[in-house]
Amino acid sequence: MEANVGKTDRIIRIVAGLALLSLIFIGPKTWWGLIGVVPLATAFINFCPAYRLLGFNTLGK
């Protein structure tokens, strides 16, 4: 796996993942908040499979 997630993209993914996970405990208290695990995981491993399929790379050169 070659890293393809840049610093800014990583920060956005962490914030979005935590916001989605908060739906489990705050607000509507729905299990849909577990979707937040996906952006968190891709942020921590610096790899997004969808980016590879689409040919994106926010990491830079």
All heavy atoms as TSV, in Angstrom:
chain	resi	resn	atom	element	x	y	z
A	1	MET	N	N	0.843	-1.184	0.000
A	1	MET	CA	C	0.000	0.000	0.000
A	1	MET	C	C	0.884	1.241	0.000
A	1	MET	O	O	1.675	1.435	0.906
A	1	MET	CB	C	-0.865	0.033	1.259
A	1	MET	CG	C	-2.051	-0.853	1.226
A	1	MET	SD	S	-3.193	-0.618	2.610
A	1	MET	CE	C	-2.149	-0.647	4.012
A	2	GLU	N	N	0.699	2.031	-0.999
A	2	GLU	CA	C	1.419	3.289	-1.097
A	2	GLU	C	C	0.538	4.400	-0.549
A	2	GLU	O	O	-0.639	4.505	-0.903
A	2	GLU	CB	C	1.754	3.557	-2.554
A	2	GLU	CG	C	2.592	4.779	-2.757
A	2	GLU	CD	C	2.933	4.972	-4.225
A	2	GLU	OE1	O	3.135	3.969	-4.917
A	2	GLU	OE2	O	2.964	6.128	-4.648
A	3	ALA	N	N	1.092	5.230	0.331
A	3	ALA	CA	C	0.322	6.314	0.939
A	3	ALA	C	C	-0.200	7.255	-0.144
A	3	ALA	O	O	0.505	7.585	-1.094
A	3	ALA	CB	C	1.182	7.079	1.931
A	4	ASN	N	N	-1.466	7.681	0.006
A	4	ASN	CA	C	-2.050	8.615	-0.961
A	4	ASN	C	C	-2.953	9.653	-0.288
A	4	ASN	O	O	-3.732	10.309	-0.945
A	4	ASN	CB	C	-2.817	7.868	-2.060
A	4	ASN	CG	C	-3.977	7.049	-1.536
A	4	ASN	OD1	O	-4.262	7.047	-0.340
A	4	ASN	ND2	N	-4.648	6.348	-2.418
A	5	VAL	N	N	-2.834	9.809	1.020
A	5	VAL	CA	C	-3.644	10.777	1.768
A	5	VAL	C	C	-2.712	11.821	2.369
A	5	VAL	O	O	-1.825	11.498	3.158
A	5	VAL	CB	C	-4.459	10.073	2.879
A	5	VAL	CG1	C	-5.213	11.086	3.718
A	5	VAL	CG2	C	-5.421	9.067	2.274
A	6	GLY	N	N	-2.908	13.079	1.982
A	6	GLY	CA	C	-2.064	14.169	2.457
A	6	GLY	C	C	-2.462	14.668	3.840
A	6	GLY	O	O	-3.441	14.218	4.443
A	7	LYS	N	N	-1.690	15.637	4.339
A	7	LYS	CA	C	-1.877	16.143	5.703
A	7	LYS	C	C	-3.240	16.813	5.889
A	7	LYS	O	O	-3.950	16.520	6.853
A	7	LYS	CB	C	-0.749	17.119	6.045
A	7	LYS	CG	C	-0.799	17.601	7.458
A	7	LYS	CD	C	0.377	18.510	7.773
A	7	LYS	CE	C	0.310	18.971	9.209
A	7	LYS	NZ	N	1.427	19.863	9.539
A	8	THR	N	N	-3.610	17.717	4.988
A	8	THR	CA	C	-4.892	18.420	5.109
A	8	THR	C	C	-6.050	17.435	4.983
A	8	THR	O	O	-7.013	17.491	5.760
A	8	THR	CB	C	-5.014	19.517	4.038
A	8	THR	OG1	O	-3.887	20.383	4.143
A	8	THR	CG2	C	-6.289	20.302	4.209
A	9	ASP	N	N	-5.945	16.542	4.026
A	9	ASP	CA	C	-6.972	15.515	3.822
A	9	ASP	C	C	-7.092	14.642	5.065
A	9	ASP	O	O	-8.185	14.268	5.482
A	9	ASP	CB	C	-6.604	14.671	2.603
A	9	ASP	CG	C	-7.716	13.756	2.148
A	9	ASP	OD1	O	-8.843	13.890	2.652
A	9	ASP	OD2	O	-7.467	12.912	1.263
A	10	ARG	N	N	-5.965	14.333	5.671
A	10	ARG	CA	C	-5.956	13.498	6.877
A	10	ARG	C	C	-6.688	14.186	8.035
A	10	ARG	O	O	-7.484	13.567	8.741
A	10	ARG	CB	C	-4.510	13.215	7.256
A	10	ARG	CG	C	-4.345	12.231	8.349
A	10	ARG	CD	C	-2.873	11.924	8.553
A	10	ARG	NE	N	-2.756	10.928	9.596
A	10	ARG	CZ	C	-1.693	10.755	10.315
A	10	ARG	NH1	N	-0.622	11.486	10.099
A	10	ARG	NH2	N	-1.675	9.843	11.251
A	11	ILE	N	N	-6.426	15.467	8.214
A	11	ILE	CA	C	-7.088	16.221	9.286
A	11	ILE	C	C	-8.598	16.266	9.058
A	11	ILE	O	O	-9.385	16.083	9.992
A	11	ILE	CB	C	-6.490	17.640	9.391
A	11	ILE	CG1	C	-5.049	17.555	9.889
A	11	ILE	CG2	C	-7.333	18.520	10.305
A	11	ILE	CD1	C	-4.283	18.851	9.788
A	12	ILE	N	N	-9.002	16.505	7.813
A	12	ILE	CA	C	-10.431	16.543	7.487
A	12	ILE	C	C	-11.082	15.192	7.776
A	12	ILE	O	O	-12.185	15.111	8.321
A	12	ILE	CB	C	-10.644	16.963	6.019
A	12	ILE	CG1	C	-10.225	18.417	5.834
A	12	ILE	CG2	C	-12.083	16.742	5.580
A	12	ILE	CD1	C	-10.147	18.868	4.391
A	13	ARG	N	N	-10.392	14.110	7.423
A	13	ARG	CA	C	-10.925	12.771	7.669
A	13	ARG	C	C	-11.071	12.479	9.168
A	13	ARG	O	O	-12.043	11.866	9.596
A	13	ARG	CB	C	-10.028	11.710	7.030
A	13	ARG	CG	C	-10.131	11.681	5.534
A	13	ARG	CD	C	-9.067	10.756	4.952
A	13	ARG	NE	N	-9.077	10.790	3.521
A	13	ARG	CZ	C	-9.751	9.931	2.757
A	13	ARG	NH1	N	-10.419	8.958	3.316
A	13	ARG	NH2	N	-9.726	10.045	1.461
A	14	ILE	N	N	-10.108	12.921	9.957
A	14	ILE	CA	C	-10.183	12.699	11.408
A	14	ILE	C	C	-11.364	13.459	12.003
A	14	ILE	O	O	-12.134	12.918	12.792
A	14	ILE	CB	C	-8.855	13.092	12.084
A	14	ILE	CG1	C	-7.762	12.092	11.692
A	14	ILE	CG2	C	-9.010	13.146	13.596
A	14	ILE	CD1	C	-6.368	12.490	12.128
A	15	VAL	N	N	-11.514	14.721	11.615
A	15	VAL	CA	C	-12.624	15.535	12.134
A	15	VAL	C	C	-13.971	14.947	11.706
A	15	VAL	O	O	-14.891	14.811	12.523
A	15	VAL	CB	C	-12.484	17.008	11.678
A	15	VAL	CG1	C	-13.730	17.800	11.998
A	15	VAL	CG2	C	-11.261	17.637	12.322
A	16	ALA	N	N	-14.083	14.566	10.431
A	16	ALA	CA	C	-15.340	13.992	9.934
A	16	ALA	C	C	-15.634	12.656	10.610
A	16	ALA	O	O	-16.778	12.375	10.983
A	16	ALA	CB	C	-15.268	13.804	8.420
A	17	GLY	N	N	-14.611	11.837	10.797
A	17	GLY	CA	C	-14.805	10.546	11.459
A	17	GLY	C	C	-15.270	10.701	12.895
A	17	GLY	O	O	-16.181	9.998	13.345
A	18	LEU	N	N	-14.653	11.620	13.622
A	18	LEU	CA	C	-15.069	11.853	15.009
A	18	LEU	C	C	-16.474	12.435	15.079
A	18	LEU	O	O	-17.251	12.088	15.980
A	18	LEU	CB	C	-14.069	12.777	15.709
A	18	LEU	CG	C	-12.695	12.164	15.976
A	18	LEU	CD1	C	-11.754	13.213	16.549
A	18	LEU	CD2	C	-12.799	10.969	16.896
A	19	ALA	N	N	-16.804	13.309	14.135
A	19	ALA	CA	C	-18.158	13.877	14.108
A	19	ALA	C	C	-19.193	12.780	13.859
A	19	ALA	O	O	-20.246	12.743	14.504
A	19	ALA	CB	C	-18.259	14.950	13.037
A	20	LEU	N	N	-18.906	11.875	12.934
A	20	LEU	CA	C	-19.841	10.778	12.665
A	20	LEU	C	C	-19.934	9.823	13.851
A	20	LEU	O	O	-21.027	9.363	14.191
A	20	LEU	CB	C	-19.407	10.017	11.407
A	20	LEU	CG	C	-19.667	10.732	10.091
A	20	LEU	CD1	C	-18.962	10.018	8.953
A	20	LEU	CD2	C	-21.150	10.828	9.822
A	21	LEU	N	N	-18.817	9.531	14.481
A	21	LEU	CA	C	-18.851	8.656	15.656
A	21	LEU	C	C	-19.631	9.273	16.813
A	21	LEU	O	O	-20.221	8.560	17.621
A	21	LEU	CB	C	-17.432	8.327	16.117
A	21	LEU	CG	C	-16.741	7.212	15.365
A	21	LEU	CD1	C	-15.299	7.073	15.838
A	21	LEU	CD2	C	-17.468	5.903	15.524
A	22	SER	N	N	-19.644	10.596	16.879
A	22	SER	CA	C	-20.376	11.248	17.958
A	22	SER	C	C	-21.887	11.018	17.846
A	22	SER	O	O	-22.610	11.168	18.827
A	22	SER	CB	C	-20.071	12.744	17.986
A	22	SER	OG	O	-20.689	13.402	16.906
A	23	LEU	N	N	-22.363	10.643	16.644
A	23	LEU	CA	C	-23.790	10.356	16.479
A	23	LEU	C	C	-24.246	9.171	17.324
A	23	LEU	O	O	-25.423	9.023	17.608
A	23	LEU	CB	C	-24.115	10.080	15.011
A	23	LEU	CG	C	-23.971	11.249	14.052
A	23	LEU	CD1	C	-24.237	10.781	12.626
A	23	LEU	CD2	C	-24.911	12.366	14.426
A	24	ILE	N	N	-23.309	8.331	17.713
A	24	ILE	CA	C	-23.657	7.176	18.544
A	24	ILE	C	C	-24.006	7.625	19.961
A	24	ILE	O	O	-24.876	7.052	20.610
A	24	ILE	CB	C	-22.497	6.164	18.574
A	24	ILE	CG1	C	-22.258	5.610	17.179
A	24	ILE	CG2	C	-22.770	5.030	19.541
A	24	ILE	CD1	C	-21.045	4.738	17.062
A	25	PHE	N	N	-23.316	8.660	20.457
A	25	PHE	CA	C	-23.464	9.071	21.846
A	25	PHE	C	C	-24.281	10.352	22.028
A	25	PHE	O	O	-24.913	10.539	23.057
A	25	PHE	CB	C	-22.077	9.279	22.469
A	25	PHE	CG	C	-21.189	8.090	22.299
A	25	PHE	CD1	C	-20.159	8.095	21.383
A	25	PHE	CD2	C	-21.405	6.943	23.044
A	25	PHE	CE1	C	-19.344	6.996	21.223
A	25	PHE	CE2	C	-20.600	5.832	22.893
A	25	PHE	CZ	C	-19.570	5.857	21.978
A	26	ILE	N	N	-24.225	11.243	21.037
A	26	ILE	CA	C	-24.892	12.545	21.130
A	26	ILE	C	C	-25.864	12.663	19.966
A	26	ILE	O	O	-25.645	12.101	18.906
A	26	ILE	CB	C	-23.858	13.691	21.040
A	26	ILE	CG1	C	-22.769	13.505	22.090
A	26	ILE	CG2	C	-24.515	15.037	21.217
A	26	ILE	CD1	C	-21.596	14.429	21.924
A	27	GLY	N	N	-26.882	13.412	20.114
A	27	GLY	CA	C	-27.812	13.648	19.004
A	27	GLY	C	C	-28.800	12.506	18.841
A	27	GLY	O	O	-29.391	12.050	19.818
A	28	PRO	N	N	-28.943	11.993	17.615
A	28	PRO	CA	C	-29.977	10.984	17.368
A	28	PRO	C	C	-29.653	9.604	17.945
A	28	PRO	O	O	-30.508	8.736	17.966
A	28	PRO	CB	C	-30.055	10.917	15.845
A	28	PRO	CG	C	-28.758	11.432	15.360
A	28	PRO	CD	C	-28.290	12.416	16.389
A	29	LYS	N	N	-28.430	9.394	18.434
A	29	LYS	CA	C	-28.002	8.115	19.015
A	29	LYS	C	C	-28.318	6.950	18.077
A	29	LYS	O	O	-29.006	6.001	18.430
A	29	LYS	CB	C	-28.620	7.906	20.390
A	29	LYS	CG	C	-28.175	8.949	21.376
A	29	LYS	CD	C	-28.732	8.722	22.744
A	29	LYS	CE	C	-28.254	9.839	23.646
A	29	LYS	NZ	N	-28.794	9.795	24.955
A	30	THR	N	N	-27.784	7.035	16.881
A	30	THR	CA	C	-28.011	6.028	15.865
A	30	THR	C	C	-26.719	5.275	15.561
A	30	THR	O	O	-25.631	5.824	15.682
A	30	THR	CB	C	-28.567	6.667	14.576
A	30	THR	OG1	O	-28.724	5.659	13.608
A	30	THR	CG2	C	-27.677	7.753	14.044
A	31	TRP	N	N	-26.844	4.029	15.161
A	31	TRP	CA	C	-25.685	3.194	14.839
A	31	TRP	C	C	-25.042	3.593	13.518
A	31	TRP	O	O	-23.968	3.107	13.179
A	31	TRP	CB	C	-26.081	1.727	14.826
A	31	TRP	CG	C	-26.308	1.222	16.208
A	31	TRP	CD1	C	-27.509	1.020	16.801
A	31	TRP	CD2	C	-25.312	0.902	17.185
A	31	TRP	NE1	N	-27.328	0.586	18.098
A	31	TRP	CE2	C	-25.989	0.501	18.348
A	31	TRP	CE3	C	-23.922	0.921	17.180
A	31	TRP	CZ2	C	-25.316	0.110	19.497
A	31	TRP	CZ3	C	-23.258	0.537	18.329
A	31	TRP	CH2	C	-23.957	0.144	19.462
A	32	TRP	N	N	-25.686	4.456	12.741
A	32	TRP	CA	C	-25.098	4.928	11.496
A	32	TRP	C	C	-23.795	5.680	11.750
A	32	TRP	O	O	-22.981	5.854	10.857
A	32	TRP	CB	C	-26.071	5.829	10.739
A	32	TRP	CG	C	-27.135	5.050	10.048
A	32	TRP	CD1	C	-28.414	4.868	10.470
A	32	TRP	CD2	C	-27.002	4.311	8.843
A	32	TRP	NE1	N	-29.093	4.066	9.584
A	32	TRP	CE2	C	-28.245	3.712	8.576
A	32	TRP	CE3	C	-25.962	4.106	7.954
A	32	TRP	CZ2	C	-28.457	2.923	7.455
A	32	TRP	CZ3	C	-26.184	3.323	6.848
A	32	TRP	CH2	C	-27.424	2.742	6.611
A	33	GLY	N	N	-23.595	6.107	12.954
A	33	GLY	CA	C	-22.364	6.807	13.308
A	33	GLY	C	C	-21.118	5.946	13.173
A	33	GLY	O	O	-20.004	6.456	13.085
A	34	LEU	N	N	-21.293	4.620	13.132
A	34	LEU	CA	C	-20.141	3.735	12.974
A	34	LEU	C	C	-19.461	3.901	11.611
A	34	LEU	O	O	-18.330	3.461	11.430
A	34	LEU	CB	C	-20.561	2.274	13.166
A	34	LEU	CG	C	-20.875	1.881	14.607
A	34	LEU	CD1	C	-21.338	0.440	14.665
A	34	LEU	CD2	C	-19.658	2.085	15.491
A	35	ILE	N	N	-20.143	4.553	10.691
A	35	ILE	CA	C	-19.526	4.848	9.396
A	35	ILE	C	C	-18.289	5.728	9.598
A	35	ILE	O	O	-17.377	5.732	8.780
A	35	ILE	CB	C	-20.551	5.517	8.453
A	35	ILE	CG1	C	-21.657	4.527	8.129
A	35	ILE	CG2	C	-19.903	6.036	7.188
A	35	ILE	CD1	C	-22.805	5.122	7.361
A	36	GLY	N	N	-18.238	6.433	10.711
A	36	GLY	CA	C	-17.094	7.282	11.022
A	36	GLY	C	C	-15.795	6.526	11.191
A	36	GLY	O	O	-14.711	7.111	11.150
A	37	VAL	N	N	-15.868	5.220	11.363
A	37	VAL	CA	C	-14.659	4.410	11.496
A	37	VAL	C	C	-13.873	4.399	10.178
A	37	VAL	O	O	-12.648	4.356	10.178
A	37	VAL	CB	C	-15.027	2.971	11.938
A	37	VAL	CG1	C	-13.833	2.051	11.886
A	37	VAL	CG2	C	-15.628	2.994	13.328
A	38	VAL	N	N	-14.574	4.470	9.064
A	38	VAL	CA	C	-13.916	4.414	7.748
A	38	VAL	C	C	-12.981	5.609	7.532
A	38	VAL	O	O	-11.802	5.417	7.224
A	38	VAL	CB	C	-14.952	4.282	6.613
A	38	VAL	CG1	C	-14.286	4.364	5.256
A	38	VAL	CG2	C	-15.732	2.995	6.762
A	39	PRO	N	N	-13.447	6.856	7.681
A	39	PRO	CA	C	-12.505	7.965	7.486
A	39	PRO	C	C	-11.391	7.984	8.529
A	39	PRO	O	O	-10.261	8.368	8.226
A	39	PRO	CB	C	-13.365	9.222	7.568
A	39	PRO	CG	C	-14.688	8.820	8.043
A	39	PRO	CD	C	-14.811	7.345	7.868
A	40	LEU	N	N	-11.681	7.546	9.746
A	40	LEU	CA	C	-10.629	7.486	10.758
A	40	LEU	C	C	-9.562	6.466	10.377
A	40	LEU	O	O	-8.368	6.731	10.491
A	40	LEU	CB	C	-11.211	7.127	12.129
A	40	LEU	CG	C	-11.882	8.252	12.890
A	40	LEU	CD1	C	-12.504	7.728	14.178
A	40	LEU	CD2	C	-10.901	9.350	13.200
A	41	ALA	N	N	-9.990	5.307	9.925
A	41	ALA	CA	C	-9.031	4.268	9.537
A	41	ALA	C	C	-8.174	4.716	8.359
A	41	ALA	O	O	-6.952	4.534	8.367
A	41	ALA	CB	C	-9.772	2.979	9.199
A	42	THR	N	N	-8.802	5.318	7.356
A	42	THR	CA	C	-8.026	5.762	6.192
A	42	THR	C	C	-7.084	6.904	6.558
A	42	THR	O	O	-6.015	7.039	5.966
A	42	THR	CB	C	-8.944	6.190	5.031
A	42	THR	OG1	O	-9.812	7.222	5.463
A	42	THR	CG2	C	-9.726	5.013	4.499
A	43	ALA	N	N	-7.454	7.706	7.544
A	43	ALA	CA	C	-6.571	8.791	7.982
A	43	ALA	C	C	-5.352	8.232	8.712
A	43	ALA	O	O	-4.235	8.706	8.513
A	43	ALA	CB	C	-7.320	9.753	8.898
A	44	PHE	N	N	-5.553	7.212	9.531
A	44	PHE	CA	C	-4.440	6.689	10.323
A	44	PHE	C	C	-3.498	5.792	9.529
A	44	PHE	O	O	-2.321	5.702	9.863
A	44	PHE	CB	C	-4.959	5.969	11.561
A	44	PHE	CG	C	-5.515	6.917	12.590
A	44	PHE	CD1	C	-6.815	6.817	13.011
A	44	PHE	CD2	C	-4.735	7.933	13.118
A	44	PHE	CE1	C	-7.337	7.700	13.943
A	44	PHE	CE2	C	-5.239	8.820	14.049
A	44	PHE	CZ	C	-6.548	8.705	14.463
A	45	ILE	N	N	-3.978	5.155	8.475
A	45	ILE	CA	C	-3.079	4.329	7.662
A	45	ILE	C	C	-2.572	5.080	6.430
A	45	ILE	O	O	-1.762	4.546	5.680
A	45	ILE	CB	C	-3.745	3.002	7.245
A	45	ILE	CG1	C	-4.962	3.224	6.355
A	45	ILE	CG2	C	-4.074	2.158	8.437
A	45	ILE	CD1	C	-5.540	1.954	5.776
A	46	ASN	N	N	-3.036	6.316	6.230
A	46	ASN	CA	C	-2.609	7.171	5.115
A	46	ASN	C	C	-2.858	6.542	3.746
A	46	ASN	O	O	-2.110	6.767	2.802
A	46	ASN	CB	C	-1.133	7.540	5.232
A	46	ASN	CG	C	-0.874	8.560	6.296
A	46	ASN	OD1	O	-1.748	9.334	6.652
A	46	ASN	ND2	N	0.315	8.551	6.832
A	47	PHE	N	N	-3.893	5.756	3.638
A	47	PHE	CA	C	-4.216	5.111	2.371
A	47	PHE	C	C	-5.726	5.055	2.206
A	47	PHE	O	O	-6.440	4.654	3.119
A	47	PHE	CB	C	-3.656	3.685	2.327
A	47	PHE	CG	C	-4.015	2.949	1.069
A	47	PHE	CD1	C	-3.378	3.231	-0.123
A	47	PHE	CD2	C	-4.995	1.982	1.084
A	47	PHE	CE1	C	-3.713	2.563	-1.280
A	47	PHE	CE2	C	-5.340	1.303	-0.073
A	47	PHE	CZ	C	-4.695	1.586	-1.255
A	48	CYS	N	N	-6.200	5.464	1.027
A	48	CYS	CA	C	-7.620	5.406	0.717
A	48	CYS	C	C	-7.804	4.567	-0.550
A	48	CYS	O	O	-7.330	4.959	-1.623
A	48	CYS	CB	C	-8.176	6.803	0.507
A	48	CYS	SG	S	-9.924	6.815	0.085
A	49	PRO	N	N	-8.463	3.411	-0.453
A	49	PRO	CA	C	-8.661	2.565	-1.624
A	49	PRO	C	C	-9.449	3.265	-2.736
A	49	PRO	O	O	-9.174	3.047	-3.921
A	49	PRO	CB	C	-9.435	1.362	-1.094
A	49	PRO	CG	C	-9.319	1.405	0.378
A	49	PRO	CD	C	-8.997	2.804	0.756
A	50	ALA	N	N	-10.401	4.104	-2.372
A	50	ALA	CA	C	-11.187	4.825	-3.381
A	50	ALA	C	C	-10.292	5.783	-4.170
A	50	ALA	O	O	-10.474	5.947	-5.382
A	50	ALA	CB	C	-12.334	5.584	-2.725
A	51	TYR	N	N	-9.344	6.420	-3.504
A	51	TYR	CA	C	-8.411	7.303	-4.201
A	51	TYR	C	C	-7.589	6.520	-5.217
A	51	TYR	O	O	-7.311	6.997	-6.301
A	51	TYR	CB	C	-7.478	7.993	-3.212
A	51	TYR	CG	C	-8.039	9.239	-2.568
A	51	TYR	CD1	C	-9.374	9.574	-2.674
A	51	TYR	CD2	C	-7.223	10.087	-1.846
A	51	TYR	CE1	C	-9.879	10.710	-2.081
A	51	TYR	CE2	C	-7.710	11.232	-1.244
A	51	TYR	CZ	C	-9.040	11.536	-1.370
A	51	TYR	OH	O	-9.525	12.671	-0.788
A	52	ARG	N	N	-7.174	5.326	-4.853
A	52	ARG	CA	C	-6.391	4.512	-5.784
A	52	ARG	C	C	-7.217	4.169	-7.021
A	52	ARG	O	O	-6.741	4.248	-8.142
A	52	ARG	CB	C	-5.910	3.247	-5.109
A	52	ARG	CG	C	-5.448	2.258	-6.144
A	52	ARG	CD	C	-4.271	1.434	-5.936
A	52	ARG	NE	N	-3.058	2.049	-5.529
A	52	ARG	CZ	C	-2.150	1.389	-4.852
A	52	ARG	NH1	N	-2.381	0.150	-4.497
A	52	ARG	NH2	N	-1.025	1.949	-4.526
A	53	LEU	N	N	-8.484	3.786	-6.808
A	53	LEU	CA	C	-9.350	3.436	-7.935
A	53	LEU	C	C	-9.593	4.627	-8.864
A	53	LEU	O	O	-9.668	4.472	-10.080
A	53	LEU	CB	C	-10.688	2.899	-7.436
A	53	LEU	CG	C	-10.673	1.516	-6.803
A	53	LEU	CD1	C	-12.044	1.199	-6.219
A	53	LEU	CD2	C	-10.275	0.474	-7.823
A	54	LEU	N	N	-9.720	5.815	-8.268
A	54	LEU	CA	C	-10.024	7.011	-9.043
A	54	LEU	C	C	-8.779	7.759	-9.517
A	54	LEU	O	O	-8.876	8.739	-10.250
A	54	LEU	CB	C	-10.914	7.955	-8.226
A	54	LEU	CG	C	-12.276	7.384	-7.837
A	54	LEU	CD1	C	-12.994	8.325	-6.888
A	54	LEU	CD2	C	-13.115	7.119	-9.074
A	55	GLY	N	N	-7.609	7.339	-9.057
A	55	GLY	CA	C	-6.373	7.964	-9.489
A	55	GLY	C	C	-6.022	9.252	-8.764
A	55	GLY	O	O	-5.227	10.041	-9.271
A	56	PHE	N	N	-6.593	9.475	-7.590
A	56	PHE	CA	C	-6.291	10.680	-6.809
A	56	PHE	C	C	-5.097	10.426	-5.902
A	56	PHE	O	O	-4.808	9.300	-5.501
A	56	PHE	CB	C	-7.465	11.086	-5.925
A	56	PHE	CG	C	-8.655	11.598	-6.675
A	56	PHE	CD1	C	-9.918	11.189	-6.321
A	56	PHE	CD2	C	-8.527	12.496	-7.720
A	56	PHE	CE1	C	-11.046	11.648	-6.994
A	56	PHE	CE2	C	-9.630	12.968	-8.397
A	56	PHE	CZ	C	-10.894	12.539	-8.030
A	57	ASN	N	N	-4.412	11.524	-5.559
A	57	ASN	CA	C	-3.318	11.463	-4.609
A	57	ASN	C	C	-3.161	12.846	-4.000
A	57	ASN	O	O	-2.744	13.787	-4.668
A	57	ASN	CB	C	-2.014	11.032	-5.293
A	57	ASN	CG	C	-0.890	10.834	-4.310
A	57	ASN	OD1	O	-1.034	11.100	-3.134
A	57	ASN	ND2	N	0.240	10.371	-4.815
A	58	THR	N	N	-3.516	12.993	-2.725
A	58	THR	CA	C	-3.421	14.293	-2.066
A	58	THR	C	C	-2.127	14.427	-1.280
A	58	THR	O	O	-1.925	15.433	-0.625
A	58	THR	CB	C	-4.625	14.517	-1.119
A	58	THR	OG1	O	-4.646	13.490	-0.141
A	58	THR	CG2	C	-5.925	14.518	-1.894
A	59	LEU	N	N	-1.288	13.421	-1.348
A	59	LEU	CA	C	-0.037	13.432	-0.600
A	59	LEU	C	C	0.983	14.391	-1.195
A	59	LEU	O	O	1.791	14.979	-0.497
A	59	LEU	CB	C	0.553	12.020	-0.536
A	59	LEU	CG	C	1.755	11.819	0.370
A	59	LEU	CD1	C	1.407	12.188	1.803
A	59	LEU	CD2	C	2.221	10.389	0.294
A	60	GLY	N	N	0.950	14.583	-2.469
A	60	GLY	CA	C	1.932	15.431	-3.121
A	60	GLY	C	C	3.072	14.578	-3.659
A	60	GLY	O	O	2.995	13.362	-3.713
A	61	LYS	N	N	4.148	15.222	-4.034
A	61	LYS	CA	C	5.250	14.476	-4.655
A	61	LYS	C	C	6.316	14.108	-3.690
A	61	LYS	O	O	6.637	14.583	-2.743
A	61	LYS	CB	C	5.824	15.305	-5.775
A	61	LYS	CG	C	4.759	15.569	-6.804
A	61	LYS	CD	C	5.348	15.789	-8.133
A	61	LYS	CE	C	4.190	16.020	-9.077
A	61	LYS	NZ	N	4.287	15.540	-10.323
